[in-house]
């Protein structure tokens, strides 16, 4: 496994949201309620990038394309299409010194 640093911890804050390309993966780092999350940067509904998704104070992220909301903790969709959609793909957040990042094979 290789560690890929994404951001300095000192730059993270609630509402932080930034896209990264790492080893052919498109990732989105967000922070909500003091907790960072690393997601695949795509909505499972129609593969729309979540780069400009709206972070909601209830621990959710809303895709701007069709308004579908996902729980950041579980990745599960909410609403009428929830049972038909895959969860957001999440990656474990790794802390290494002054950086937050992801480990990939």
VENSULBEL-V333019 format. One record per helix or strand of 2 or more residues. SS is the DSSP state (h for helix, s for strand). FROM is the first residue (numbers start at 0). TO is the last residue. If there is no record, write none. Layout:
[[SS FROM TO] [SS FROM TO]]
This chain:
[[s 1 7] [h 8 10] [s 16 21] [s 24 31] [s 34 39] [s 53 55] [s 59 61] [s 68 70] [s 76 77] [h 81 83] [s 89 90] [s 93 95] [s 98 103]]
